[in-house]
């Protein structure tokens, strides 16, 4: 047995094992395993010593070869609707933080909100033998059953738009969050409140619309069908839809929007008509994107804990990979963030 640089012995043709590293580092083999997986249970000095020995002895270099044997690639696939969505960026940030801390690499793919492309991307990740897959705002969540059975790869949904049975998911409790947003407008004195939803038939839109109606009914306010319109979650159609609402014989004094991007369009429509926000029109969004505090006026909205949702989804995936059985659904609460885009209605 020869000696490598820094006094680490060579093991000849034999592959070095965790037990060899444990003996050299004078620790247990379980401590070596934890250190190589960046476990917080091992102090930084011991981790550094173990990793140095692993690198110098060639153990780290053979990680890819070992993965072919134990079928673990230490990679996860993340499918997003579009990388241009600020919401997605924060979710992925939460995923990457946990993944990196646990020694996993993240592969990112864009589905362009196309259901068929989403399924192809998930299938492709499965063929690449990633250890797990996370999908944001899935357009086909309820139809993954047969595919998952064949792939044998754990799949976690974040804000699944078409929930199916036996799927693991992290989602926001849309109904009470939306109820709180509309109730805020009611408490300010608004009685003619519009809702701009999303025409795609998403679960989130159904639930946010439900929260809107429950708040109105709870306050004894009649639901007016002409005040409920559908956009597509983007500013352009949000602006066009808001213009239609403002053209009504009796326009709304407030609007609750499906998301912040829709609210951006609503703000622009009000400005183009020379209306004051919030004096003439109060506007509420949903998501609390980073840009929402920089609009003029700053947008009142419902905050989704986006980074925390990504973190939790990755933690659930790791639990599954380690043989645990977590709860199939983890529901987070929204938080109403009151800024400058809402006030009491101006008398007309």
Secondary structure by P-SEA (a helix, b strand, c coil): cccccccccccccccccaaaaaaaacccaaaaaaaaaccccccaaaaaaaaaaaaaaccccaaaaaaaacccccbbbbbbcccccaaaaaaaaaaaaaaaaabbbbbbbbccccaaaaaaaaaaaaaacccbbbbccccccccaaaaaaaacbbbbbcccccccccccccccaaaaaaaaaaaaaaaacccbbbbbbbccccaaaaaaaaaaaaaaaaacbbbbcccbbbccccaaaaaaaaaaaaaccccccbbbbccaaaaaaaaaaaaaacccccccbbbbbcccccccccccccccccccaaaaaaaaaaaaaaaaaaccccccbbbbbbbbbbcccccccccc
